[in-house]
Amino acid sequence: MCLGIPGQVVQMVDGYGDQLALVDVEGAQRKVNIGMLEVAPGPGQWVLIHMGFAVEATDAAGAETALSGLEMMGRPRETSRPPSAAPAAGGPDSP
C-alpha cells in the first residue's frame, strides 16, 4: 500500500476519454486522473490519490488505514481547510 489521500469515486467525468473521475475526499469533490490504474474504478469504489492521480485502488478498510497513517504523521481529519490555514512560502513555518 502506498501513502496517499483516500477518496471515494462519485462518477466518471465525461469528455476525457475515461481518464477522469469525480472523487469525494473528506466531503470535497475533486477531479482525479485515474489513467494510472489497470482497471477504472466505479462509483462507490475507493482510490488512493497522490498529486491528482489515483495511484492505487483500495477498499473502505484500506481508506481508513490510509487516513490513520496520515493522522499519525500529524494531518488531522477535517472536511475542509481554508486556504489561509496553509503556511506561506518563506514564512516562519518554512524550512
C-alpha positions in Angstrom: 0.0 0.0 0.0 1.2 3.5 -0.8 0.7 6.6 1.3 -2.0 8.7 -0.4 -5.1 10.6 0.3 -8.2 8.2 0.2 -11.2 9.2 -1.8 -14.4 7.6 -2.9 -15.4 7.7 -6.6 -18.6 9.6 -7.2 -18.8 9.4 -11.0 -16.8 9.4 -14.2 -16.2 12.8 -15.9 -17.4 12.9 -19.5 -15.2 14.1 -22.3 -11.8 13.0 -21.1 -11.5 9.5 -22.6 -12.4 7.7 -19.3 -9.3 9.3 -17.6 -11.0 11.5 -15.0 -13.3 10.7 -12.2 -15.1 12.9 -9.7 -13.9 11.7 -6.3 -15.1 12.7 -2.8 -12.2 13.4 -0.5 -13.4 14.1 3.1 -16.5 15.9 1.8 -14.9 17.8 -1.0 -15.3 16.6 -4.6 -12.4 16.9 -7.0 -11.4 15.7 -10.4 -8.8 12.9 -10.2 -6.9 11.3 -13.1 -7.5 7.5 -12.9 -5.4 6.7 -16.0 -2.6 5.0 -14.0 -5.0 2.3 -12.7 -5.2 -1.0 -14.5 -9.0 -1.1 -14.1 -11.1 2.0 -13.9 -12.9 2.2 -10.6 -16.7 2.6 -10.5 -18.9 4.8 -8.3 -18.5 3.9 -4.6 -15.1 2.4 -5.0 -12.1 3.8 -3.1 -8.8 5.0 -4.5 -5.6 6.5 -3.0 -4.6 9.8 -4.6 -1.2 11.4 -4.9 -0.7 14.7 -6.8 -4.1 14.5 -8.5 -3.6 10.9 -9.7 -5.3 7.8 -8.4 -2.3 5.5 -7.8 -4.0 2.6 -6.2 -7.4 1.1 -5.8 -8.4 0.1 -2.3 -11.5 -0.7 -0.2 -13.1 1.1 2.8 -10.7 -0.6 5.2 -7.7 0.5 3.2 -9.0 4.0 3.0 -9.4 4.0 6.8 -5.8 2.7 7.2 -4.5 5.5 4.9 -6.4 8.2 6.9 -5.0 6.7 10.2 -1.5 6.8 8.7 -1.9 10.5 7.7 -3.2 11.3 11.2 0.0 9.7 12.8 2.0 12.0 10.6 0.2 15.0 12.0 -2.5 15.6 9.4 -5.9 15.8 11.3 -9.1 14.7 9.6 -11.1 17.7 8.5 -13.8 18.3 5.9 -12.3 21.5 4.6 -9.2 23.6 5.2 -9.3 27.3 4.5 -6.5 28.5 2.1 -5.3 30.9 4.8 -4.5 27.9 7.1 -1.6 26.8 4.8 1.8 28.2 5.7 3.1 30.8 3.2 6.2 30.0 1.2 9.1 31.6 3.0 7.1 32.1 6.2 8.1 31.2 9.7 7.0 27.6 9.2 9.1 27.1 6.1 12.5 25.3 6.3 
